[in-house]
Amino acid sequence: MKYERTFKTIVAVGVIGTLLATVSSMTWADDNAEAKPLALRKIMQDLGKNMQVITDGIFREDWELVSKIAPLVADHPQPPLGEKMRILSFVGTDAGKFKGYDEKTHQAAQALGQAATRQDGPAVISAFAKLQNSCLACHQGFREPFLEHFYDKR
């Protein structure tokens, strides 16, 4: 065929162009992914809002509100798998410690909700203190390194 070589050249150039465009867009996607906030940031913001609602509920002795919001803290959403892998890779040998803080937070928030359901003010205060201590310990151990690593903020 007279045009077979020309056709093969056009197909080859098209395939190479497609591959280059794909690699280029993948690089841009990776760059944009680095610039976008982690899903963990939104999770933390929502947890902060829920903690404020709980604080207000405790102050007003609105046990129904506290028992309603505590499970949102205890069973907060998890980051997507890919992000979770990046986070665990970053924390490295401290992954157990990081997961331990999350488990302590979960347990304290569950206890908080149960105490609020019983309308047991002293138990609510005690569970809330454990919850706050767990949050604080995690933040003191991981917040700054996360901000520096994932957001280049010092």
N, C-alpha and C positions, 0 to 999 in steps of 0.2 A: 504494500500500500504506500502510496506517495506521501500521505500525510501522517503515517503512523509515528514517525520520529517526532514530528511537531506535536502531535497529540500527546505522546508520552512526556515530552518536555513541559507542556502546559499542565498536565496532571501532576507531574513532579513539583513544579513551581507552586501549584495550588496547594498540594499537601504540605510542602515546606512552609508556605505562607500561613496556612492554618495552624501548623504546629507552633510557629513563632508567635502568632497572635494568641494562642492558648497559653503558652509559657508566659508571655508578657502580661496577659490578664490575670494569670495565677499570681504573678509577682505583685501586681497592683492589689489583688485581693488580700494577699498576705500583709502588705503594707497597711491597707485599710483596717485589717483585723487587728493589727498592733495598735492602731490609733483609736479604735473604738473601745469604749469602756467594757470591762468584763461584765458578764451577766451577774457575777458576784457583787458588783457595785450596786446594782438595782436591788438585789436580794438584801444586802446590808441596809440600804436606804429604807426598804419596806420594814425590815426588822426594827430599825430605829423608830419609825412611825408607830409601829405596834407597841414598842416599849413605852413610848410617850402616852399612848392611849391607856395602857395598863397602869402606868404611874397615876394618871388622872383618875382612873377607876378605883385604885387603892385609896387615893386621897379622899374621894367621895364615898368610899365604902360601897361602890357599885359592883358587888360581887358577880352579878350576872354578866356585866361587861367584861370583867377580868377573866371569867371562865370562858367567855366567848372568844377572846383575843389570844389567850395563852396558847391554845393549840396552833395558832398561826405562827407563833414563835417556835414552838416545839417541833412542828412538822413543816418548817419553811422549805421553799423550793430549793432544789440543788442546781448547780450550774450544769450546762450541757456537758456531755461526756468529754468532748474534745477540750473544753475549757478546764474541766476537772483534771484531765491528764496534764495540762500545762501547769496548773496550780500545784498538783502533787509532785510533778517533776521539779518545780521551783523550790518547794519546801524540802525536798529530798529526804534526808534522814530524820527530819522533824515531822514527817507526814503523820506518824502515830500521835504525836503531841497535838498536831493540828486537828486530826480527827477526834482525839480525846476531848478537846475543848467543845467541839460540835456535839458530842455525845453528852457531856455535862450540861450543856445548854438545853439540849432536848429533855433530859431528865428533870432539870430544875423547872423548866417551863411546864412540863406535865404535872409536876408536884404543885406548882402554882395554880394551875387550872383546877386540880382536884381540891385544893384547899379553898379556893374561891367558891367552888360548887357547894362545899360544906359550910360556907360563910364563916370560916375560921380565920378571923383577922390576923392573929399572931402567926399562924402557919403560913398565911399568904405573905406576910412581911418576911418571914424566914426564907421561904422559897424564892421570893423576889430578890433578896440579898444574895442568895446562891447564884441566881440567874445573872445578876449584875456582875458578880465577881468572876463568873465564867466568861462573860463577854469582855470584861476589862482585861483579864489575863490573856485572852486570845489577841485582843487589840494591841496590848503592850508587847506581845511577842511577835506579831506578824504585820500589823498595819503599816508601819514605816517601810519595812523591806518590800512589801507588796507595792506600795506607792512608788518606791524607787524603781523597782524592777518592771512593773507593768505600765507605769505612767511616767517614768523618768522624772519623778518629783522628789526633790531632796529637801 
